[in-house]
Amino acid sequence: MVAMIKVLLAIHKYPPDKQPEATERVIAQAELLADTWATEAA
């Protein structure tokens, strides 16, 4: 998942110096939404 996030950030020309923070933020958001996504799929 981290690799996919990095690729997407690079494709959209996100500043390289801010990519680590953005990657952590996306992962944190996905963790928060994981329970909701899991219950919707069931």
N, C-alpha and C positions, 0 to 999 in steps of 0.2 A: 504494500500500500504506500509506503514511503517513497518508493521508486516512482510509482504512478503520479504521486503528488509533485515530485520534483520535475518530472517530465512536463506535466501540465503547467507548472509555474514557468518553466523555461519557454514553452510554446507561447505563452501569453506575455513574455518579456517582463516577468516580475523581477525586481532588482535582486541580483545574486546575494548581496549582503543581508537582505531581509528574508531570504528563503528559509533558513532554519526556524525562525520564529513562526513563519507562515505554516510550515510543515507541522510544527507542534500544535498550532492552533487548529488546523484542519483535523488532526488526529483526535484532539480533545473534543471537538464538536461531534465527530463520528462516534466517539465513545458515549457521549451524552444521548445521541439519537439512536444508538444501537438497539436499546430495549424497545423503543417505539417501532422501529423498522421490523424487529423480530415478531412483535405482536400483530402487525399489519399483514405480514406474510402468512401467518397461520390461519 
